[in-house]
Amino acid sequence: MPKAIRYGHNIDTDVIIPARYLNTADPKELAAHCMEDIDAAFSQKAEYGDIIVAGLNFGCGSSREHAPLAIKHSGISVVVAASFARIFYRNAINIGLPILECPEAAAAIDDGEEIEIDLAAGTIFNLSKNQRYQAQPLPEFIREIVKAGGLLAALKKEG
C-alpha cells in the first residue's frame, strides 16, 4: 500500500534536485539524488507508488523540468500539496507526474500513513486514519497526458 512521505512548505526545485546534479538528464541518476539535501534517506525509503505530501508552494524556484522528473523516477505516484508553484505544476503534467492540490489532506496526512488516491474523482483516502479528502479532480485530458507518460508522448500517440 502506498505510503505518504511528508514535507513542509516552500519546497523548492533546488531542494528537490540540487543544482550540482543538473549536468545530467538521466532520470535514474536524477532520482538517486532526489530530495537528498532535505531528506538524505529519500532515495532509499521511497518505494514505487508512494506519495509525497507537502504544504504550500511546492516546487517553487527555478523552472527546470528536472525536479518533477526526479520525483517521478523515484517511484512517486502522485504529489499532494496545499498548493504548487505554477511552473512546477505545468512541468509535472508535461512529464506525466500527477499532482493534486488539497490543503486539507496536506495538513492532515502524516509521514508513513497509508494513502490511496483516485485521480479521476480527486479523492484522497488516508487509510491509516480512515479519512477522506476531496481535491479538484484532474481533467480527463490531463489524465490522458499522465497516462501516456507526458505531453510529448501524448502528442506522439495522437499523431
Rosetta blueprint (number, residue, H / E / L):
1 M L
2 P L
3 K E
4 A E
5 I E
6 R E
7 Y L
8 G L
9 H L
10 N L
11 I L
12 D E
13 T H
14 D H
15 V H
16 I H
17 I L
18 P L
19 A H
20 R H
21 Y H
22 L L
23 N L
24 T L
25 A L
26 D L
27 P H
28 K H
29 E H
30 L H
31 A H
32 A H
33 H L
34 C L
35 M L
36 E L
37 D L
38 I L
39 D L
40 A L
41 A L
42 F H
43 S H
44 Q H
45 K H
46 A L
47 E L
48 Y L
49 G L
50 D L
51 I E
52 I E
53 V E
54 A E
55 G L
56 L L
57 N L
58 F E
59 G L
60 C E
61 G L
62 S L
63 S L
64 R L
65 E L
66 H H
67 A H
68 P H
69 L H
70 A H
71 I H
72 K H
73 H L
74 S L
75 G L
76 I L
77 S L
78 V E
79 V E
80 V E
81 A E
82 A L
83 S L
84 F E
85 A L
86 R H
87 I H
88 F H
89 Y H
90 R H
91 N H
92 A H
93 I H
94 N H
95 I H
96 G L
97 L L
98 P L
99 I E
100 L E
101 E E
102 C L
103 P H
104 E H
105 A H
106 A H
107 A H
108 A H
109 I L
110 D L
111 D L
112 G L
113 E L
114 E E
115 I E
116 E E
117 I E
118 D E
119 L L
120 A L
121 A L
122 G L
123 T E
124 I E
125 F E
126 N E
127 L L
128 S L
129 K L
130 N L
131 Q E
132 R E
133 Y E
134 Q E
135 A L
136 Q L
137 P L
138 L L
139 P L
140 E H
141 F H
142 I H
143 R H
144 E H
145 I H
146 V H
147 K H
148 A H
149 G L
150 G L
151 L H
152 L H
153 A H
154 A H
155 L H
156 K H
157 K H
158 E H
159 G L
